[in-house]
Amino acid sequence: MFKKTAWRNTVSDAVSFHQDQALNTTMFLLKSYGPTGFLLREDGETRSLKVCLGDPHTCSCPVFTKEQEPCKHICWVLLRKFRLPREHEYSFQHGLVERQILELLHGLHQTTAHRMENDASYASGTPSQPVMGQDAGSVCRKVIQAQDVCPICQEELLEKKHPVTYCRFGCGNNVHISCMKVWADHQKLSGSEDMVKCPLCREDFISLKLLQVQVKNAAKLFTAAEREKPDRHLGVLCHSCRTCPVTGKCFKCTVCSYFYLCEGCSKKGCHPQHQFALQTKRRGKWCLVGEDLTNEPKDVTSQPTNERIM
């Protein structure tokens, strides 16, 4: 079969970095365009991005437009949505032909044991049945299994232990409350009696009024220490000690692409041939530091050429 993009046998530094970003960033799947098109929004961002798998893959983000390499959004779809291992040869290609896409959709990249575990998990799920005290037509919540993921953020429910809600009038599956809030906002509901649709079965999931109450109650369950700290640079890997994500002060080479150091490695004088920029908080401004790699900014108004980590 003719392939438009060149096949490669090893992952590039750029794609490896984007894979790190994808696995350490929360994204929301807001809409599907058939089996290979997806509308995504990164946590904390307001802009939605469209990813399409094919030959080649495409994404509407500026990083992909500039580099023409699988960005973190494409990597997120491959690694999170389709559970493709990052070392699998399909995970770092510029694109996949129809046969390879079909293999991805059918989960043929998974091991036989893993597929059997998922099938058993699905078969043993609690059936949706009416229970006493619920609204007419409502169903009971399904028991959360080991492999169950939130259909919006694609993270395992038992690993990311955030408060969950469930589809009350359709499939009974569980979803993070915070993710359902993003999903409802995307549906642009306004009336308190409007019903939010389920991201899985598309039936009525929950009333917007009840979801708003759940969001308010869920916010009380998190302490300040449990919230993601702003000095955790999600998706950033220290090139020296391989710590990911970098916590505290983050140093970025102004010459080499995707070369980052944590504060400890910067003090050891790693990569002394180039100047570094310093960032103290996620999405904060990058400031040039002195050539001796001290932690004091040299010029807080100066910006490196690659100012923002996308």
N, C-alpha and C positions, 0 to 999 in steps of 0.2 A: 504494500500500500504506500503510495506517494506521501511523503511527509514534508510540509512546508518549512518546519524549523529543524535545525541541526540537532542530532541526538548527542548528548554528552554523558560521559561515564562517571564523572565526579561532580560534586556540588561546588559551585563557585563561592568565594568569600561573601559576596553580596547576598546570595540566596541563603547561605548559612546564617548570616546576621538577621535576615528577614524571618527566617524560621524561629530564631531565638525570640524575636519580637512577637511573632504570632503566638507562641506558646506562653508568653508572659504578659499578654494583653487581653483584656476582656472586650469582646465584640458582640454585637447583637445582630442576628439574622432577622431582618424585618420583612423580607419578601423573597419569593422564589419565582424566577422566570423559566418555567420548565425545569428539567432536571439539572441543568448546568449553568443557570444564571441566577445570581443572588444580589440582593440589596443589603448592604452591611452598614452599620454605624458603630464606630469605636466609642467605648465608654468615656464620657467626658467631652465628646465632640458633638457638634450640631449638624455637621454635614454628612449626608449619606453617600456611599460609594457603590458602584455597580461592578461586580466581578463576573466574568464569563469564562468558563473553561472551554478549551478547544485547541485548535492548531493555527495560531498560537493562543495562549491564555491572554486575557485583557483585563485591565482595571482602570477605572476613571480617576485614580489618585495621581497627584503630580509626580510622586516617586517613580511609578511605573512609566509615566509619560516620558520622564527624563532618562531613566536607565534602561528601559525595555527588558528588565529582568523581573521574574516573579517577585512581587512586593509582599509585604507582610499580610495583606488582605487575601491575595491568592494563596499564600502559604497557609493562612488560617482556614480557608475553605478545604484545602487538601488535607491538612493535619488534624483539624478539629471536626469539621463537618463530616468528612469521609474517613476519618481515623486512619489515614495513611501514615505509616511509620516514616520518620524524617530521613532514615537511611535508605528507604525504598527508591529505586531508580525513577519512578514516576513523580516523586515529590519535588524534584529540582529541575525538571525539564521546562523549556520555554513553552511547550504545548504538548498535547496528546491527541492522537488520531482517534477516529470513531471506535475502533476495536478496544483501544486502551481506556477510553472513556466508559465504555460498556463494562469492562472489567472493574473499573472503579465504582460504578453505580451498583454493581452486584456484589461488591465486597470480596472479590476474588483475591485481593491482595492480603486478606486476613488469613491467619492460620486456620486449619480445620478445627483445632481445639477451641480457638476463639469464636469461630462461627457457631459451633455447637453450644458453647456457653451462652452466647447471645440468644440463640434459638430457645434454649431451655429457660433462660431468664424471661423471655417474652411469653412463652407458653405457661409459665407458672405465675404470671401476674394475676393479681386479684381481679376477678371479673367485675364488670360494672353492673351493679344491682341497686335497686331502690332500697333505702334504709329509712327507718322510722325517724320522724322529726324533721325530715328534709322536705324541700318544696316538691310538689308533684312533678314527676318526670326527671328528677335529679338522680344521679348515680353516686356510688361510693368511690372513695379515693383508692387508687391502686397502690399496693405495697411497693415501696421503692426498692429496686433490685440493685445489685452491685454494679452493673454496667449501665444503669439508666443515666441519661444525660438530659440537661435542660435543652429543649428544642430551639431556644433562642440564643443562648450564649454558648451552647454545645459543651459545657463543662459538666463533669460528673456530679450528680446531686449529693452523693455521700462523701465526696472529696471536698467540694466547695460547700460547706455547710451553712448556706444561707436559708432564711425562711422560705417555705414553699407554699403554694396554693395549688389547686387542682381543677381540672375541667369538670364542672358539675352537671352538665347536661349532654355530654357526649362520650368521650373515651375514658375519663377518669384519671388521665395521666397528670403527673406533677410537673410544675414549672416554678422557677424562682419568682417570688413576688416582685422583686425589683425589675426583673426582666419583663414580666407582664405589664408593668407600669410603662416601660419603654414601648412595648408592643401596642398598648392602648393609646399612647400619645401619637404613635405613628398612624393609627386608624383615625385620629382626629375626632374622637367622640367628645361630645359636649354635655348632653343631657344626663342627669344623674341616674336615669332609668335605662340608659342605653346598655346593650349587652356587648361585652367584649367577645370576639370570636376566638376559638381555640387555634393556636398555630399548627396543631397536628391534624385534628379531624374537621376543623372549620365549622363545627357546631358552636352553639352558645357556650361560652366558657364560664363567665361570671358577670354579674351586673357591674357597671362602672362604679356605682355607689359603694358596693361591698368591697371592690378592689381598692378604692380610695381609703376605706377604713383599714383594710389589711396593710396597706403601705404605711399608714400612720402608726399602726401597732408594731409593725416590723422594725421601724426606725428606732423604737425604744429598746429593742433587743441588742443593739450594737453599742458597745462602749467605744470611747475614743481610741483606745489601744487596738481594737479589732478592726477599725477602719484602715484602709490603705494609707500608709504614711506618705507625705509628699516628697520625702527624701529618698524614696525607693524608685530608681530609674528603670521602670518596667521595660523588659525586652532588651536591656543593654548588658552585654557580656564584657567582662574585663579580659583584655587580650592576653594578659600575663598569667594571673592566677585562675582564670576561667570562672570566676564568681558571677552568677547571674540570678537576679538582677543586681546591679551595682547599687549599694546603699550609702548614703551620705554624699560627699562631694564626688562628682563625676568629671573625669578629664577626657577630652576628645582631641585627637591629633588634627591640626588644621590643614595638614597636607595629605595624609593617608586616609582613604575612605574606610569607614567602619572600624577604626582603631580607637578603642576606649580603654581607660585605666581607672581602677578604683583609687581611692586616696592613698592606701597603703603602698600600692605598687608605684604610684607616682613619686612618692617620697624615696623609693629605692633607686630612682633615676632611670627607670625603664624607658627605652626609646628616646634617648637624649638628643638625637639629631634634628628633631623638629619641635616647633613650638606647640603648646597645648592651649585649649580653651577650657574654662571651668563652668560647671553648672551645679547649683546647690539643690534645686528643686525641679521636679518634673515640669516640663513645658515652660521652665524659666528661661531667662536670657543667658546666652553664652558670653563669657567675658574672657579676654585674653589674659594669660598669666605670664609671669616672668620666665626667662629662659632657664632659670634654675629650678623651675617647677615648684615654687613655693605656692602656698594656698591663697596668697593675696593677689587679687586681680591687678594686672598692670594698667589696664585702661578699660574702665567699665563701659565706655561708650563704643568700644571696638567690637566688631562681630566677625567671626570666622566666615569663610565663604559658604559653608554648609551649616547654616545657623540652627536649624531645627531638625530633630530626629523625627522622621515620619514613621 
